[in-house]
Amino acid sequence: MNDDAEIRRAVRRTVGIAALRRLRRMVEADNALEAEKERRAWQLSIFFILAAALVLAWIVIR
């Protein structure tokens, strides 16, 4: 192999690794966003359940 081919191979490898790292960061960011959405959904569910329980208690007590 001549020097030119080795340099091209090394550049392709470096660019490929950089692309994979960037893709991994994008996937991790997307996973974090999805986890935050799930956490928010649970919080809202608990809030609505508590609100419904309070309304029912108020109706029964009244």
C-alpha positions as CSV (number, residue, x, y, z in Angstrom):
1,M,0.0,0.0,0.0
2,N,1.3,3.4,-0.8
3,D,1.2,6.4,1.6
4,D,-1.8,7.9,-0.3
5,A,-4.0,4.9,0.2
6,E,-3.0,4.6,3.9
7,I,-3.9,8.2,4.5
8,R,-7.2,7.8,2.7
9,R,-8.0,4.7,4.8
10,A,-7.0,6.5,8.0
11,V,-9.2,9.5,7.1
12,R,-12.2,7.3,6.3
13,R,-11.8,5.5,9.6
14,T,-11.5,8.8,11.5
15,V,-14.5,10.3,9.8
16,G,-16.5,7.0,10.3
17,I,-15.7,7.0,14.0
18,A,-16.7,10.7,14.3
19,A,-20.0,10.0,12.5
20,L,-20.7,7.0,14.8
21,R,-20.0,9.1,17.9
22,R,-22.2,11.9,16.7
23,L,-25.0,9.4,15.9
24,R,-24.6,7.9,19.4
25,R,-24.9,11.4,21.0
26,M,-28.1,12.0,18.9
27,V,-29.6,8.7,20.0
28,E,-28.7,9.4,23.7
29,A,-30.3,12.8,23.5
30,D,-33.5,11.3,21.9
31,N,-33.6,8.6,24.6
32,A,-33.2,11.3,27.3
33,L,-36.1,13.3,25.8
34,E,-38.3,10.2,25.7
35,A,-37.5,9.4,29.3
36,E,-38.4,13.0,30.3
37,K,-41.7,12.7,28.4
38,E,-42.5,9.4,30.3
39,R,-41.6,11.0,33.6
40,R,-43.9,14.0,32.8
41,A,-46.7,11.7,31.8
42,W,-46.5,9.9,35.2
43,Q,-46.5,13.2,37.0
44,L,-49.6,14.4,35.1
45,S,-51.4,11.1,35.7
46,I,-50.8,11.3,39.4
47,F,-51.9,14.9,39.5
48,F,-55.2,14.1,37.7
49,I,-55.8,11.0,39.9
50,L,-55.3,13.2,43.0
51,A,-57.5,15.9,41.6
52,A,-60.3,13.4,40.8
53,A,-60.0,12.0,44.3
54,L,-60.3,15.4,45.8
55,V,-63.3,16.3,43.7
56,L,-65.0,13.0,44.7
57,A,-64.2,13.6,48.4
58,W,-65.6,17.1,48.1
59,I,-68.8,15.8,46.5
60,V,-69.2,13.1,49.2
61,I,-68.5,15.5,52.1
62,R,-70.8,18.2,50.7
